[in-house]
Amino acid sequence: MHPNTPAHPAPVKRVLLCSKSSVYTDAVLKSLSREPSIELVGLVDSRRLMKKGEHGLKGIWRLIRRTGFFYTAYLGVITSPWLRLPHVPKWSAMREWAQQKGIAYHVTDDVNAEETQQFISDQRPDLVVAAHFNQIFSASSLENKPYDLLNIHPGLLPGARGVDPVFYDLLRNKEDVGVTLHRIDKEIDAGAIISSSIERPPRRTLFRTNLALFQRGGELVRHYVIGQSTPVTGLTAKEQQAHYDSWPTAKAVWKFLFSGNRL
């Protein structure tokens, strides 16, 4: 028996995933579905783009005005399974996962809405996981819940907080990037850290780096469920200095590309 293998199988955890349907979501779902101790019982799919009520052409136009055409196109590719590019692996949307696996499915513009909170409660989860989820849980949605709430954050916390930490890590020419599994708290990206993993991307490409981190993030959840999470140690003082970065501006995206990075 492997020294890290528990003597007895871990009890099965009922897991519900909140996400914005994307190739990154698919990577997390594939990791979770491989774990016998995880039963996927619900999927909450965000339909918003940037803010509540902004989707469709209105949301796309606002996104272009903020981030520019290239970053908006990148988001379109990773969230549209029918937009097949050679470097993007085949993936399934959350709705398709739900249909194929018989998982309860809910689309929402507001995770804090009564209807959405009732859907989550109805699935009786032991664990709610957010990954690539562009909505914020309110204080009332976090209080007195009979389940844990965790987030897969593609960045090394407590330092790299925000919307797209990998974009800014590559822009700042950091050699090491990472993914963090942490508890969801009232303050954004500030909950207790459970585990993390450091990666050194072979190529400075936003998509490939994020995909690798979300794949690894799914593994961190698996390790948490079976009681094999590795505590976070050895963070430098610089790494512990928190900063929050919002959506990239079009100017920042041009700087990112001219620095030799790729989306």
N, C-alpha and C positions, 0 to 999 in steps of 0.2 A: 504493500500500500504506500502511495506517495505520502511524504511527511506532512504535506499541507492538506491532505484529504481528510475530512471529518470522519470519525468512526461510524457515525450514523448519518443517513441522508438528512439534509436540512428540510424542515417543514415547508410545505408549499405556500408561497406568498401570492396573494391576489394582487396583481399590478395593473394600474391604469396609467396610460401615457397621454400627456398633453403636449401637442406639438403643432407646428405649421407644416403641413404635409410637404415633404421634400426628400431628396436623395439621402440627406443626413438622417431624417426620421427613419427611412427604410433601413439604414445601416444599424441604427439602435434597435429597431424591431427584430432584425435578424439575430443580433446578439442575444436579446432577451429570450427569443423563441427557442434558442438552443439550450436553455437552462431548464432541466426537469423540475427545479424547485420554484419556477415562476409560471403562474397561470395568468395570461393576459386576459383581463375581463372587460376592458373598456378603452376607447380611443376618443379623445377630445381634440378636434381639428379646428385650428384657428382660421377664420376666413378674412381677417383684416390684413392690411399691408403695413401701415405705420401706426395709425391711431384708430381708435374706435370709430366705426362708421365710415372708414375710408377703405374702400375696396373697389374692384372694377376699374374703369377708366379714370375716375377721380383719384383713386389711390395711386394708380400708375403714374399719372401726371404729377402728383405731389412728390412721388419718389424720384422721378426724373429731375424735377426742379432742385431737389436736395442733393442727390448723389450723382446725377449725370446719367448719360445713356449707357455707358459701359457697365457700371455697377448694377443698374436696373436690369440690363440684359443678363448679367450673371445671375441675379436673383430669379429671373424668369426661367433660365435653364435649370437651376437646381430645384425649382418648385413645379415644373411642368414635365411630367413623364413623357409626353408626346414630343417634346423638343429634344430629340436625340442628337447628341454630338459624339464624335468618336471617343473622346476622353471621359465621357460620363457613362458609368455602368448602367445596365438595365435595372430599373427599380419600379416598385409598385407604390401607388398613392395609398394613403391611410384608408380611404373608402374601400379600395380593393383588398387590402389586408383584412378589413372587417368582414367583407363578403366571403372571402376564401376561408377564413378561420372561424367564422361565426362569432365575432367579437362585437359587443355593443358599440355603437358609433354615434357621435354627436358633433355637429358643426356649430361653432359659436363665434360671435363678434365680441363677447364679453364673458370671460371665465367666471366673473363674480355675479353674473345674473342668477336670479333664483332658479330658473329652469336648468342652467348648467350645473349649479351646485347640487340640485336635486338629482340630476343624472349621475353625477359622481357618487353621491351617497347611495343611490339605488344599486350600484355595482358592488357595493360592500368591499372596497379595496383595503388591503393591508398597507399598500404603498402607492402613492401617486408620484409619478416621475414626470418632470418637465424637461424637454430637450428641443432645442431650436424652436422655442415657444415665444412668440412676440407679444405676450400679454403679462400683466402683473397681477398677482394675487393680492387682494385687499386684506387688511388686518382681520376683518370679520370672516373672510374665507379661510384664514389660517388658524383661528382660535377654536379650541376645544374639539378638534377633529379626532376620530378614532383611528386615524391612519397617519403614517409618516408622509411628509412632502419633501421630495428631493429634486435637485436640479443638476443636469449635466451641463456644465459651463465650459465652452471651448476656450479656455484661458487659465492661466495660473493665478488663483486667488491666494491671498487677498489683494494682490497688486492689480491684475488686469481685469477690471470691471467694465461692463458696457455692452453695447449692441453687437459688435463684431471685433472681439479682442484680437483675433488672429490677423485681421487686416492691419491693425495698428502695431502689432508685434513685428510683422514683416516690414511695415513702413519704417519702423524705428530700427530696423536691421538687427533684431534680436536673433541670436543663433538658436536658442532653445525656446520652444513654445510648449504648451501643455493643456491638459484638460482636468477639471476639478469636479468632484461630486460633493455637493454641499446641501445643507438643509435650507429650505426656502424660508426667508424671514421677511419682516415688514420692510426692512431696508433692502434695496436691490443688490444682489450678489454679495450679501454680507452675512449670510447664515453660517452656522458652524460647519467647518470643513471636515468631511469624512475621509476622503482619499483623493489623490491626484496622481497624474502620470506625466512625465516630461518626455517630449519627443524632439528630435532634431530633424526637421524636414529636409529630405534629399534635394528637393527643388523648391524654390521660393514661389509656390503657387497657392493662391488662396483656396481654391476648390480642393485640391489634393490634400492639403494640410488639414483643412476642416474635416474632410471625409475621414481621414485617419484618426483624428481626435474624437469624432463622434463614434466611430467604431470602438475605440478604446474606452470611451465613456460608457457604452453599453456593457463592456466587460467590467468596469468598476461597479456598476449596479449589480451585476451577477455576483461579484465577489462580496458585495454588501449583503445580499440576500442569503448567501450561504455562510456568512460569518468569517470571511477571509479578507476583509479590507485591511490595507496597510496604512498605519497612521502617517500623517504628513510630518516630516522633520526636515531640518536643515535649510529652511528658507533664510536667505540673506536679508539684511536690513532693507536693501533696495527693493527686493522682491515683495517685502511686506508693506511698502508704501502704496496705498491704494489710490488709484485714479480711475475716473469714469469717463469713457469716451462714448459719445452718442453716434448717430448715423454718420458715416463718412460724407464729407462734402465733395462736390465735383472736383474742386481744386485739389483736395487730398487724394482723390482717385488718380488724377493725372500725375501727381507727384509719385504715387505708388507705382504706376506703370513706367514712368521715366527713370525710376530707380532700379529697374531691371526685374521687378516682380511681375507676376502674371495673375490674372483673375482665374 
